[in-house]
Amino acid sequence: MTKNLLTPEGRPLRTIKSFAKRTGRITRIQLDGIKNHWGEFGLDFQPDILNFEEIYGNNHPVVLEIGFGMGTSLLQMAEENPDLNYLGIEVHTPGVGNILDKAHLLGLKNLKIMEYDAIEVLKDSIADQALQGLQIFFPDPWHKTRHHKRRLIQDEFMALTTSKISLGGFVHVATDWEHYATQILEVLTTCKSIQNQYDTYAPRPDSRPLTKFEQRGHRLNHDVWDFYFKKI
């Protein structure tokens, strides 16, 4: 059973979902990815602490990515950094199927996938200080004012997430929505357990692959804001 988590101020952690479950069109390859390769890369949610050393077969640091979309950048990062283990969480089934198929073709050994609510996974399945880092690239901006409460990056979320990151670990967020960028900077700056590594926004680190989505944004003169903080 999910534990009731309180914020540092003693308030119950919000239960508003930061995502809308939209399955969308799923291709045969994506379906086959789920059918044939979930056992290789997938982790079923259990309300118990994950043993990362047992899951990955090594004691390499673990980086969590929430909302990997179709998984393009996460696949590239896992391929380029074999000394890091990656855990990706996504609720978009076509994206899950796509990353499972591609991870198998690449022969990756350092990537695991969960299709579940990241908040529940963080609360019930990840031990405190178990993560080397958190990355969230282009979260849903929920641009309508009445939907801002659904945005993932909130004070309560950061209080939960940073408790799972080890000392010296990182938080890396990117968005292409200016209003959300302002909110993200405020929330991350307010979180006392992490410290900005730049005055305000960070340059895009080489470690974050340039996706087709972002390349298209550049052609349309869309800005992207990166944030890079470390646990102190």
Helices and strands as residue ranges (DSSP letters): H 28-41, H 52-56, E 62-66, H 72-80, E 85-89, H 93-106, E 111-114, H 118-125, E 131-137, G 145-150, H 155-162, E 165-175, H 178-190, E 194-196, H 212-219, E 225-231
